[in-house]
Amino acid sequence: MKKLIDMFTRERLLQLADENTICRLSLQERIALANLALMLNGPSEIIYQIRKNDGSPEWEQWLEVCADEFYANIKSAGWEYRKLYVLR
């Protein structure tokens, strides 16, 4: 996200925010602003993953599970959990 924000100088953002100024956007600016808006709007999908946290060979592999299984096992000892947010 920082990389997207770094595309715009403070002066450019003020120019874009001014209601009395007509601005043209480059393709890169339009894409960056759309991506920022999508990020602020929230993820389009959440991927739930679990893995054993005991040093076994299975420890290196994350398994995708449904939300019900993810939350059912959230307090189980020996498991590690993560959620991945997909932004489209």
C-alpha angles and dihedrals in degrees: 000000000000090000090055092049092047089063090075128064119215089250092053092050091050089050092051092047094051109104092203096056126080110214134185116221124214118228090253092051092048092050092046093050092047091050091049091050091049091050091050090047091059137250121314091214139011121213115204118208136179135182138178113264100203105096094257121136087262089062092078094056124075115210123211113229136174120263092254093056092043094055094039091060098036093110097041113122117237096033131104122207137200139170122214117204116213115209116196 
